[in-house]
Amino acid sequence: MDFNVLVQALTILTLAIFVGFEVIAKVPPTLHTPLMSGSNAISGITVVGALLAAGGGHSQFAQILGVVAIALAMINVMGGFVVTNRMLRMFKRKK
């Protein structure tokens, strides 16, 4: 991998981290649960991309990053489902 490509990729990653943090920090607490539900779709797309990276016959480094991305995205998806399920239970009538 060319050094310039690596620097560009790390720059994009760093900027994405800062932008993501700023966007999430500005969200009011009442919207965090719906935001978590919406992030499930994004994490699902991440899982598909990570599966392609992990099993696409790329370099060993790309495969390791793909496996790590799969694990982290699946944690996010499952956490989103747990939070969404808890939110939906709050709106059910009690017997």
C-alpha positions as CSV (number, residue, x, y, z in Angstrom):
1,M,0.0,0.0,0.0
2,D,1.3,3.4,-1.0
3,F,2.2,5.7,1.9
4,N,0.0,8.5,0.5
5,V,-3.0,6.3,0.3
6,L,-2.5,5.2,3.9
7,V,-2.2,8.9,5.0
8,Q,-5.4,9.7,3.1
9,A,-7.3,6.8,4.6
10,L,-6.2,7.7,8.1
11,T,-7.1,11.3,7.5
12,I,-10.6,10.3,6.4
13,L,-11.0,8.0,9.4
14,T,-10.0,10.7,11.8
15,L,-12.3,13.3,10.3
16,A,-15.2,10.7,10.3
17,I,-14.6,10.1,14.0
18,F,-14.7,13.8,14.8
19,V,-17.7,14.5,12.7
20,G,-19.6,11.5,14.1
21,F,-18.8,12.5,17.7
22,E,-20.0,16.1,17.0
23,V,-23.2,14.9,15.4
24,I,-24.0,12.5,18.2
25,A,-23.1,15.0,20.9
26,K,-25.7,17.4,19.6
27,V,-28.6,14.9,19.7
28,P,-31.0,15.5,22.6
29,P,-31.4,12.5,25.0
30,T,-35.0,11.9,23.9
31,L,-33.8,11.1,20.4
32,H,-31.0,8.7,21.3
33,T,-33.2,5.5,21.2
34,P,-34.7,6.2,17.7
35,L,-31.2,7.1,16.6
36,M,-29.9,3.8,17.8
37,S,-32.7,2.1,15.9
38,G,-31.7,3.9,12.7
39,S,-28.0,3.0,13.2
40,N,-29.0,-0.7,12.9
41,A,-29.5,-0.2,9.1
42,I,-26.1,1.5,8.8
43,S,-24.4,-1.3,10.8
44,G,-26.1,-3.9,8.6
45,I,-24.5,-2.3,5.6
46,T,-21.2,-2.3,7.4
47,V,-21.5,-6.0,8.1
48,V,-22.0,-6.7,4.4
49,G,-19.0,-4.6,3.5
50,A,-16.9,-6.2,6.2
51,L,-17.9,-9.7,4.9
52,L,-16.7,-8.7,1.5
53,A,-13.4,-7.4,2.9
54,A,-12.9,-10.5,5.1
55,G,-13.7,-13.1,2.5
56,G,-12.8,-11.3,-0.7
57,G,-9.3,-12.7,-1.1
58,H,-7.6,-9.5,-0.1
59,S,-4.5,-9.1,1.9
60,Q,-4.3,-10.7,5.4
61,F,-4.4,-7.2,7.0
62,A,-7.7,-6.5,5.1
63,Q,-9.1,-9.8,6.2
64,I,-8.3,-9.1,9.9
65,L,-9.8,-5.7,9.6
66,G,-12.9,-7.2,8.0
67,V,-13.3,-9.7,10.9
68,V,-12.9,-6.9,13.5
69,A,-15.4,-4.8,11.6
70,I,-17.9,-7.7,11.5
71,A,-17.6,-8.2,15.3
72,L,-18.0,-4.5,16.1
73,A,-20.9,-4.0,13.7
74,M,-22.7,-7.0,15.0
75,I,-22.3,-5.7,18.6
76,N,-23.8,-2.5,17.5
77,V,-26.7,-4.2,15.7
78,M,-27.5,-6.4,18.7
79,G,-27.3,-3.4,21.1
80,G,-29.6,-1.5,18.8
81,F,-32.1,-4.3,18.8
82,V,-32.0,-4.6,22.6
83,V,-32.5,-0.9,23.1
84,T,-35.3,-0.8,20.5
85,N,-37.0,-3.8,22.2
86,R,-36.8,-2.1,25.6
87,M,-38.2,1.1,24.1
88,L,-41.1,-0.8,22.6
89,R,-41.9,-2.6,25.8
90,M,-42.3,0.8,27.5
91,F,-45.3,1.5,25.2
92,K,-47.1,-1.8,25.8
93,R,-50.1,-1.8,28.1
94,K,-49.6,-3.5,31.4
95,K,-51.9,-6.4,32.3
